Amino acid sequence: MLAVIPYFALRVYRPEILGTELPLDPWAILVCIGFVVGLEVARARAIRFGLDVRDIVDGAVFTVVMGFVVAHVVTVVGYFPERMKIPECTAGDTAACWEGVMSILRVWDGFSSTGGFIGAVLGAWLFYNVIRKRPALRHADIITYGFPFGWFFGRLGCASVHDHIGRETTFPLAMDFDWGLQDFYWYNGDPAPWVSGVRHELGMYEAAYMIPVMAIFWWLGRVDRPPGFFLAWFAILYAPVRFVLDFLRNVDLDHQDARYFAFSPIPLTVIVLVASLALLFRGDQIER
C-alpha cells in the first residue's frame, strides 16, 4: 500500500556563528512560533473586549511555564518511572537517589502534552487567584481562545521530528516509514529504533485536527462569549479525540510508552484535565 504521506524528517541545523555552533532545533522553533501565535491571538481578543493586555500576557507566560514543568513531571512519573530509580534508591544507593531527583529537575528532558494541560489549568488558577487576583475564568478563557492556533504549530513540531509514531496501519493518511528510513534520526541526533511500514503519525493527526478546531473557535469568537465558553468547547472538542488517539500509539517499538492496564497514562491525565477544568469552573462560580 502507498501511504498518502511519504516519510520526511527535519533535522537540527547547526550553523557556526562567531566560532560557536548554534543548534537550531525544528521542534523547539515550531513550538516557539506556536507560543507567539497563540499569545498574539489571545492578546488581540483581550484588546477587542477591553481586558488589560498585561494581565493576559503575564498570565499566559506563567501558564505556559507551569504547563511545561508539570508536563515534564508527568513524563517522568507516568511514562518513564525507571528514571527515578526508586528501587536503587530504597536499597541505599545515594548516587541513584541523586540521579532520580535530577530526572525530575531536568525540566527540559521530555514533556507530556496532557500533563502540560493539567499544569496550564493549575498555572491559570494560581496566577489569577493568588498572584494577581482577576476574574480567573474570564482571563483563562481568553488565553484558551488562542490555544488551538498555537497548538497547531506545536504539533507540527512533534510531527517534524516524529515524536509520536503510532501503530502499523492501512489508513491512507498514515506515513510510510519505509521511504528513506536509513536517514531517520531523532531530532537530538541519536539513531532511532528500527521503524518500518505504514504507521500512524499522531503528531500530524493532531496538527490536522487543529485546523477545524481553529475554524470553529474563529467562527464562535466573532462575538463576546460568557466566561468559560472556550474552555468548555476546547474540552469537548479535544479530550475525546485525544482519548481515542491513545489506542493508535505503538506497542512494538523500543520507545513505546509505559502501559498501565493496557493503557498509556493519557486516559488518566485526560480525566484529571477534565476534573481540573471542572474545579476551575466551580471556583469561579463560588467567587462570584
C-alpha positions as CSV (number, residue, x, y, z in Angstrom):
1,M,0.0,0.0,0.0
2,L,1.2,3.5,-0.8
3,A,0.6,6.0,2.0
4,V,-0.6,9.4,1.0
5,I,2.1,11.0,3.2
6,P,5.7,9.9,2.4
7,Y,8.3,9.9,5.2
8,F,10.1,13.1,6.0
9,A,12.1,14.4,8.9
10,L,13.5,17.8,9.8
11,R,16.9,17.8,11.4
12,V,18.8,20.1,13.8
13,Y,20.7,22.7,11.7
14,R,24.0,23.7,13.4
15,P,25.3,26.9,11.8
16,E,28.5,28.3,13.2
17,I,28.2,31.9,14.5
18,L,31.3,33.7,15.8
19,G,33.1,30.4,16.2
20,T,30.2,28.8,18.2
21,E,27.9,26.1,17.0
22,L,24.3,27.2,17.3
23,P,21.8,24.2,17.2
24,L,18.5,25.2,15.6
25,D,16.0,22.5,16.7
26,P,12.9,22.3,14.4
27,W,10.7,21.1,17.3
28,A,11.8,24.0,19.5
29,I,11.4,26.5,16.7
30,L,7.9,25.4,15.8
31,V,6.9,25.3,19.5
32,C,8.2,28.9,19.9
33,I,6.3,30.0,16.8
34,G,3.2,28.4,18.3
35,F,3.6,30.2,21.6
36,V,3.9,33.6,19.9
37,V,0.9,32.9,17.5
38,G,-1.3,31.7,20.3
39,L,-0.3,34.6,22.6
40,E,-1.0,37.2,19.8
41,V,-4.4,35.7,19.1
42,A,-5.3,35.9,22.8
43,R,-3.8,39.4,23.1
44,A,-5.9,40.6,20.2
45,R,-9.0,39.2,21.7
46,A,-8.2,40.9,25.1
47,I,-7.8,44.2,23.4
48,R,-11.1,43.8,21.5
49,F,-13.1,43.1,24.6
50,G,-11.4,45.6,26.9
51,L,-9.2,43.4,29.1
52,D,-5.8,44.6,30.4
53,V,-3.3,43.1,28.0
54,R,-0.7,42.9,30.7
55,D,-2.9,40.5,32.7
56,I,-3.4,38.3,29.6
57,V,0.3,38.2,28.6
58,D,1.7,37.8,32.1
59,G,-0.9,35.1,32.8
60,A,-0.2,33.3,29.6
61,V,3.5,33.2,30.2
62,F,3.1,31.9,33.7
63,T,0.5,29.3,32.5
64,V,2.9,28.1,29.8
65,V,5.8,27.8,32.2
66,M,3.7,25.8,34.7
67,G,2.5,23.7,31.8
68,F,6.0,22.7,30.8
69,V,7.0,22.0,34.4
70,V,4.1,19.7,35.1
71,A,4.4,18.2,31.6
72,H,7.9,17.1,32.4
73,V,6.9,15.7,35.9
74,V,4.1,13.7,34.3
75,T,6.5,12.4,31.7
76,V,9.0,11.1,34.3
77,V,6.4,9.7,36.8
78,G,3.9,8.4,34.2
79,Y,5.9,7.4,31.2
80,F,9.5,6.7,32.4
81,P,9.3,5.9,36.1
82,E,12.5,4.0,35.8
83,R,14.3,7.3,35.6
84,M,13.5,8.0,39.3
85,K,15.5,4.8,40.2
86,I,13.2,4.2,43.2
87,P,14.4,0.5,43.7
88,E,18.0,1.5,43.7
89,C,17.4,4.5,46.0
90,T,15.4,2.4,48.5
91,A,18.3,-0.1,48.5
92,G,20.6,2.7,49.8
93,D,22.3,3.8,46.5
94,T,22.9,7.5,47.1
95,A,24.1,8.2,43.6
96,A,20.9,6.6,42.2
97,C,18.8,8.8,44.6
98,W,20.5,11.9,43.3
99,E,20.0,10.8,39.7
100,G,16.3,10.2,40.4
101,V,16.0,13.7,41.8
102,M,17.8,15.2,38.8
103,S,15.5,13.4,36.4
104,I,12.7,15.4,37.9
105,L,14.6,18.7,37.9
106,R,15.8,18.4,34.3
107,V,12.6,20.1,33.1
108,W,13.7,20.2,29.5
109,D,14.1,16.5,29.2
110,G,10.7,15.2,27.9
111,F,7.2,16.6,28.0
112,S,3.7,15.0,28.2
113,S,1.2,17.2,26.4
114,T,-1.8,16.1,28.5
115,G,0.3,16.7,31.6
116,G,1.0,20.2,30.2
117,F,-2.7,20.9,30.0
118,I,-3.1,20.0,33.7
119,G,-0.1,22.3,34.5
120,A,-1.7,25.1,32.4
121,V,-5.0,24.8,34.3
122,L,-3.1,24.9,37.6
123,G,-1.0,27.8,36.4
124,A,-4.0,29.8,35.4
125,W,-5.7,29.2,38.7
126,L,-2.6,30.2,40.7
127,F,-2.0,33.3,38.6
128,Y,-5.5,34.7,38.6
129,N,-6.4,33.7,42.1
130,V,-3.2,34.1,44.1
131,I,-0.5,36.0,42.2
132,R,-2.7,38.6,40.6
133,K,-6.4,38.4,41.5
134,R,-8.6,38.8,38.5
135,P,-11.7,37.0,37.2
136,A,-10.0,33.7,36.6
137,L,-12.5,32.1,34.2
138,R,-12.7,35.3,32.1
139,H,-9.0,35.6,31.6
140,A,-8.3,31.9,31.3
141,D,-11.0,31.8,28.6
142,I,-9.2,34.5,26.6
143,I,-6.0,32.5,26.7
144,T,-7.8,29.3,25.7
145,Y,-9.2,31.0,22.7
146,G,-5.7,31.4,21.3
147,F,-4.6,28.0,22.3
148,P,-5.6,26.0,19.2
149,F,-3.8,28.5,16.9
150,G,-0.6,27.9,18.9
151,W,-1.1,24.1,19.4
152,F,-1.2,23.7,15.6
153,F,2.4,24.7,15.3
154,G,3.4,22.8,18.4
155,R,2.1,19.6,17.0
156,L,3.7,20.3,13.7
157,G,6.9,20.4,15.7
158,C,6.2,16.9,17.0
159,A,5.4,15.7,13.6
160,S,8.6,17.2,12.1
161,V,10.7,15.0,14.3
162,H,8.3,12.1,14.7
163,D,7.9,12.2,18.4
164,H,4.7,10.2,18.3
165,I,4.9,7.2,15.9
166,G,1.9,5.0,16.1
167,R,0.9,1.5,15.2
168,E,1.1,0.0,11.8
169,T,-2.0,0.6,9.7
170,T,-3.6,0.6,6.3
171,F,-5.1,4.1,6.9
172,P,-4.5,6.1,3.7
173,L,-3.4,9.3,5.6
174,A,-0.7,7.4,7.6
175,M,3.0,7.8,6.9
176,D,5.2,5.4,5.0
177,F,8.3,5.0,7.1
178,D,10.0,2.7,4.6
179,W,10.8,5.7,2.5
180,G,14.3,7.0,3.3
181,L,14.5,5.1,6.6
182,Q,18.3,4.8,6.5
183,D,18.4,8.5,7.2
184,F,15.9,8.5,10.0
185,Y,17.2,10.1,13.2
186,W,15.6,11.7,16.2
187,Y,15.9,15.5,16.4
188,N,18.7,15.2,19.0
189,G,20.9,13.3,16.6
190,D,20.6,9.8,18.2
191,P,19.8,7.0,15.9
192,A,16.1,5.9,16.0
193,P,15.0,2.4,16.7
194,W,14.1,0.4,13.7
195,V,10.8,1.6,12.2
196,S,9.1,0.1,9.3
197,G,5.9,0.0,7.4
198,V,3.0,2.4,7.2
199,R,2.2,3.9,10.6
200,H,0.0,6.5,12.2
201,E,1.8,9.8,12.6
202,L,-0.1,11.1,15.7
203,G,1.6,14.5,15.8
204,M,0.5,15.2,12.3
205,Y,-3.0,13.9,13.0
206,E,-3.4,16.4,15.9
207,A,-2.0,19.3,13.9
208,A,-4.5,18.5,11.1
209,Y,-7.3,18.3,13.7
210,M,-6.5,21.7,15.0
211,I,-7.4,23.2,11.6
212,P,-11.2,22.6,12.0
213,V,-10.9,23.5,15.7
214,M,-9.3,26.8,14.8
215,A,-12.1,27.5,12.3
216,I,-14.7,26.7,14.9
217,F,-13.1,29.0,17.5
218,W,-12.8,31.8,15.0
219,W,-16.4,31.4,14.0
220,L,-17.6,31.3,17.6
221,G,-15.3,34.1,18.6
222,R,-16.9,36.7,16.3
223,V,-18.8,38.0,19.4
224,D,-18.0,38.1,23.1
225,R,-18.8,35.0,25.0
226,P,-19.5,34.2,28.7
227,P,-16.5,33.3,30.8
228,G,-15.5,29.6,30.4
229,F,-17.1,29.3,27.0
230,F,-13.9,28.4,25.1
231,L,-12.5,26.3,27.9
232,A,-15.6,24.2,27.8
233,W,-15.6,24.0,24.0
234,F,-11.9,23.0,23.9
235,A,-12.5,20.2,26.5
236,I,-15.5,19.0,24.4
237,L,-13.6,19.1,21.1
238,Y,-10.1,17.9,22.3
239,A,-10.5,15.5,25.2
240,P,-12.5,12.7,23.4
241,V,-10.3,12.9,20.3
242,R,-7.1,12.7,22.4
243,F,-8.5,9.7,24.3
244,V,-9.2,7.9,21.1
245,L,-5.8,8.6,19.7
246,D,-4.3,6.7,22.6
247,F,-5.4,3.5,21.0
248,L,-3.3,4.3,17.9
249,R,0.0,4.6,19.8
250,N,2.7,2.0,19.0
251,V,3.2,-1.0,21.3
252,D,6.1,-2.7,19.4
253,L,8.9,-0.1,19.2
254,D,11.8,0.4,21.6
255,H,10.5,3.8,22.6
256,Q,6.9,2.8,23.3
257,D,5.2,4.4,26.3
258,A,4.7,2.8,29.7
259,R,1.4,0.9,30.0
260,Y,-1.0,0.6,32.9
261,F,-3.7,-2.0,32.5
262,A,-3.1,-1.8,28.7
263,F,-3.4,2.0,28.6
264,S,-0.7,4.7,28.4
265,P,-1.0,7.5,31.1
266,I,-3.1,9.6,28.7
267,P,-6.6,8.4,29.6
268,L,-5.8,9.1,33.3
269,T,-4.4,12.6,32.5
270,V,-7.4,13.4,30.3
271,I,-9.7,12.5,33.2
272,V,-7.6,14.7,35.6
273,L,-7.6,17.5,33.0
274,V,-11.4,17.5,32.7
275,A,-11.7,17.3,36.5
276,S,-9.3,20.3,36.8
277,L,-11.4,22.3,34.4
278,A,-14.5,21.5,36.4
279,L,-12.8,22.7,39.6
280,L,-11.8,25.9,37.8
281,F,-15.4,26.5,36.8
282,R,-16.6,25.6,40.3
283,G,-14.1,28.0,41.9
284,D,-15.1,30.9,39.7
285,Q,-18.8,30.3,40.4
286,I,-18.1,30.3,44.2
287,E,-16.1,33.5,43.9
288,R,-18.9,35.2,42.1
